[in-house]
Amino acid sequence: MSGYIYCKKANNTSLIKSCSFPFNTNKYKRRFGTVIIGVGGNLGDSKRRFKHLLVKLKRDRLLKVISTSIIYKNPPFGYLEQPYFYNTLLLVQTNLRPLELLRYTQHIENYFRRKREFKDAPRTLDLDIILYNKLNIKKAPKLNIPHPHWRERDSVLIPLKYLKGERCLKRVL
């Protein structure tokens, strides 16, 4: 596919780079929350959808996208009878409080026609709040920050290595 650079890894996983992933801006405006959002999908053209998501978010005044990671292609877990997933991370700043941000991300998922058929089902787009500042919130099942088990998932850990924006990352890590 043109515009993408692939790097195959062990276990049939891939790192994918394009002009938008990874992305980094040097313009920082002080906002309330610094957040890492996990982005995933495995239905349709996920890489194209990620580009559309990035364009939509860059135009939005509720979030400021600071940087993106590479896109990581990896096998599903949980429900295994589905296509491989594409995952990336977004480093954003926002004035939205955690529950407001959760509602906002669910609105974006709906915009991209996300269906919630069953746990670990295939999906067009999945947005997860991985970290929000250094908050620790346990309001299961609605909201858990940091995201449960993020430290055990390659779909978060590998893209995290490619996320830029040190000043902002210090606020969440």
ABEGO torsion letter per residue (X at the ends): XBGBBBBBBBGGBBBBBBAAOBBBBABBBBBABBBBBBBBBABEBAAAAAAAAAAAAAABAABBBABBBBBBBBBBBEBABBBBBBBBBBBBBBABBAAAAAAAAAAAAAAAGBBBABBGBBBABBBBBABBEABBBBAOAABBOBBBGAAABAAAAAAAAABBGAAAAAAAX
